Amino acid sequence: MSDYCGTETTTTGAAPASGPASATETAGQAPVAAGPPFAACVLCQEPTEYPESHKGITLCPVCEWREAERTACSG
């Protein structure tokens, strides 16, 4: 299973091979996922898994999970 922060290990337990460091890695920041610009969560402003062009409320995985717990049927 992958870690949300991007520190995934391979099936052998070794860290993934790293190529040349990008500008964001050399600045002490975590590498940014390639792809479209991601929308900010409307509750906590963390990046979501949705592109900025996504219509509707965009929530990060943590806030989405909490919202589902909050609105779930209790019985």
C-alpha positions in Angstrom: 0.0 0.0 0.0 1.3 3.4 -0.8 1.8 6.2 1.7 0.0 9.4 1.0 3.3 11.3 1.4 4.9 9.4 -1.4 7.3 7.2 0.6 6.4 3.9 -0.9 8.6 0.8 -0.6 8.9 -1.9 -3.2 7.9 -5.5 -2.7 11.5 -6.3 -1.7 11.3 -3.8 1.1 14.0 -1.6 -0.5 13.4 2.1 -1.1 12.5 2.9 -4.8 15.4 3.8 -7.0 15.8 7.5 -7.3 16.8 9.3 -10.4 18.2 12.8 -10.6 16.8 15.1 -8.0 14.2 17.7 -9.2 14.2 21.3 -8.1 11.5 20.7 -5.5 13.4 17.8 -4.0 16.6 19.8 -3.7 14.7 22.6 -1.9 13.8 20.1 0.9 10.2 19.6 -0.2 8.5 16.3 -1.1 8.3 15.6 -4.9 5.1 16.8 -6.5 3.0 14.3 -8.5 3.0 14.9 -12.2 -0.3 15.8 -13.8 -2.8 18.6 -13.9 -2.9 21.2 -11.2 -4.8 19.7 -8.3 -7.6 21.5 -6.5 -7.3 22.5 -2.9 -9.6 20.9 -0.3 -12.4 23.4 0.6 -12.0 22.5 4.3 -8.3 22.3 5.0 -6.7 23.7 1.8 -4.5 20.5 1.3 -4.2 19.3 -2.3 -6.8 16.8 -3.4 -6.8 14.0 -6.0 -9.1 16.0 -8.3 -7.9 18.5 -11.0 -8.7 22.1 -10.6 -11.4 21.8 -13.4 -13.4 19.4 -11.2 -16.9 20.8 -10.5 -18.4 20.7 -7.1 -16.9 20.4 -3.6 -13.4 19.0 -3.6 -12.2 17.4 -0.5 -8.8 15.8 0.3 -8.9 12.0 1.2 -8.9 12.8 5.0 -11.7 15.3 4.9 -13.7 13.1 2.5 -13.4 10.2 5.0 -14.4 12.4 7.9 -17.4 13.7 6.0 -18.5 10.2 5.1 -18.3 9.2 8.8 -20.2 12.3 9.9 -23.1 11.7 7.4 -23.3 7.9 7.7 -26.5 6.4 9.0 -26.2 5.6 12.7 -28.9 3.0 12.7 
